[in-house]
Amino acid sequence: MTENINKANSGVSREEAENILKKFLDNENYKVLAVKGNLGVGKTHLVQSFLYKHKGEYYYYGSVFGISSIEQLKSRILANNKNQAGSNSANEFLANIFEGFHRNSERLQRTTKIDLPLPGQTSIPVVGSLISMAGDLALNILFNGIKNSIICIDDLESKSKFPLDELLGFVEYLVQELKCKIILI
């Protein structure tokens, strides 16, 4: 596949790009594919339309545009399940709730807290922290259900607040732990 990567840097036709995508999906040893091109040339459209047609496979999609955490990306990925069998409105609804939790997590931490008295100790503030922790736990439980999936992560060229090293660590987690195939656009 190295020769395809080098060739892709010099520009490929739509047919060649589709052949690269097909080889990537058909070979279980290939785990991550980066699709490179100028802004606005149709990379996302090419990948999404190919995946929609390719053997009727479903995939997940998330954009890093405007986000600043792994949790926000997880929420977006869950909310954008591109399953041909039908919409995934339950996942989308829950993922939007979790993304809202994460967007507002600092405010939740500042929420007036109820002190939970403990024997032999003073007390533990629980309201904001508990809500935030419950959201994180539920998001992780839902997210672990995407094992062996295809995940597209888009808008890497955008001026995002999202650190590239965190994204690459997340991609490694998806590949190693969840056995996913990743397409970076």
Secondary structure, DSSP 8 states (H G I E B T S, - for coil): -HHHHHHHHT---HHHHHHHHHHHHH-TT--EEE----TTSSHHHHHHHHHHHGGG--EEEEE-TT--SHHHHHHHHHHTEE-TT---HHHHHHHHHHHHHHHTHHHHHHS---EEE-TTS-EEE-HHHHHHHHHHHHHHHHHGGGTT-EEEEE-TTS--SS-HHHHHHHHHHHHHTT--EEEE-
